[in-house]
Structure formats: structure tokens, C-alpha cells
Amino acid sequence: MAFRNAAFFVTVLVVGALLGSFLGDFLALMFPEGPTRALFLKEVSAGLPPARLDLKVAEFTFGFVLKLNITSVIGILASSILFKAALK
């Protein structure tokens, strides 16, 4: 049961981040060039650069980058609130 709740929570967070990012891109298109548009386009990236493992038979590329902007954080917060409401 705990794994199911954890998997659901991670899914909700990822969906919230994706929807928030799409919303931020959409809002950035709606605003003219200026500080408001820059606010929606500014993102912070953190993660590991791609690493390649070549085994001559198969080649694997590993990496992970997390890109957050203001609307993706809002989407994550909104989705976590909805997650709490869904569990009640």
C-alpha cells in the first residue's frame, strides 16, 4: 500500500511539473519582451551530465537533469495539494 501511494505521489508531482512547465511556456508567449516574460522563461537546472558506457555489444547513456521554473514549482505545489485531497 505504501509503494502504491509513493508511486501515485511521484506521478502527481511529475504531471504537476510538466503542466506547470507547459503553462510557463504558454504564458511566456503571451507576454511581450520584458521582466515578466523573463520571469516565466528563467529556469534552474541541476543534475548529472550524460555519461556513456560502451560495451561493444551495447551502448548505454545515463544522465539526469532537473529543470525547474516558477510555474513548474507552482504546478508541483498544486498537484501535491490535490494529492493530499485525493487521499482523504
C-alpha positions as CSV (number, residue, x, y, z in Angstrom):
1,M,0.0,0.0,0.0
2,A,2.8,2.4,0.8
3,F,4.5,1.8,-2.5
4,R,1.2,2.5,-4.3
5,N,0.9,5.8,-2.5
6,A,4.5,6.7,-3.2
7,A,4.2,5.8,-6.9
8,F,1.0,7.9,-7.1
9,F,2.7,10.8,-5.4
10,V,5.7,10.7,-7.8
11,T,3.3,10.5,-10.7
12,V,1.3,13.5,-9.4
13,L,4.5,15.5,-8.9
14,V,5.8,14.8,-12.4
15,V,2.5,15.6,-14.0
16,G,2.3,18.8,-12.0
17,A,5.8,19.8,-13.0
18,L,5.0,19.1,-16.7
19,L,1.8,21.0,-16.7
20,G,3.4,23.9,-14.9
21,S,6.3,24.0,-17.4
22,F,3.8,24.0,-20.3
23,L,1.8,26.7,-18.6
24,G,5.0,28.8,-18.2
25,D,5.9,28.4,-21.8
26,F,2.4,29.4,-22.8
27,L,2.4,32.5,-20.6
28,A,5.9,33.5,-21.8
29,L,4.4,33.6,-25.4
30,M,1.6,35.8,-24.2
31,F,3.7,38.5,-22.6
32,P,5.8,41.0,-24.5
33,E,9.6,41.1,-24.1
34,G,10.4,42.3,-20.6
35,P,10.8,41.3,-17.0
36,T,7.5,39.4,-16.7
37,R,8.4,37.2,-19.7
38,A,11.9,36.7,-18.4
39,L,10.4,35.5,-15.1
40,F,8.4,32.8,-16.8
41,L,11.4,31.8,-19.0
42,K,14.0,31.7,-16.2
43,E,14.8,28.1,-15.2
44,V,17.2,26.5,-12.8
45,S,18.9,23.2,-13.9
46,A,20.5,20.7,-11.7
47,G,21.6,17.1,-12.4
48,L,24.3,14.8,-13.8
49,P,25.7,15.3,-17.3
50,P,25.3,12.4,-19.7
51,A,27.7,9.5,-19.2
52,R,28.3,6.9,-21.9
53,L,29.1,3.2,-21.3
54,D,30.2,1.4,-24.4
55,L,30.3,-2.4,-24.0
56,K,31.0,-3.0,-27.8
57,V,27.8,-5.1,-27.9
58,A,25.5,-2.4,-26.4
59,E,26.0,1.2,-25.6
60,F,24.2,3.0,-22.7
61,T,23.8,6.6,-22.0
62,F,23.0,7.7,-18.4
63,G,22.1,11.1,-17.2
64,F,19.6,13.1,-15.3
65,V,18.8,16.9,-15.4
66,L,16.0,18.5,-13.4
67,K,14.9,21.9,-14.9
68,L,12.6,24.0,-12.7
69,N,10.9,27.3,-13.3
70,I,8.4,29.3,-11.3
71,T,5.4,27.8,-12.9
72,S,6.6,24.2,-12.6
73,V,7.1,24.8,-8.8
74,I,3.5,26.2,-8.7
75,G,2.3,23.1,-10.6
76,I,4.1,20.8,-8.1
77,L,2.6,22.6,-5.2
78,A,-0.9,22.5,-6.7
79,S,-0.5,18.8,-7.5
80,S,0.7,18.0,-4.0
81,I,-2.4,19.8,-2.6
82,L,-4.6,17.7,-4.9
83,F,-2.8,14.6,-3.9
84,K,-3.5,15.3,-0.2
85,A,-7.1,15.9,-1.0
86,A,-7.4,12.7,-3.1
87,L,-6.1,10.6,-0.1
88,K,-8.8,11.9,2.2
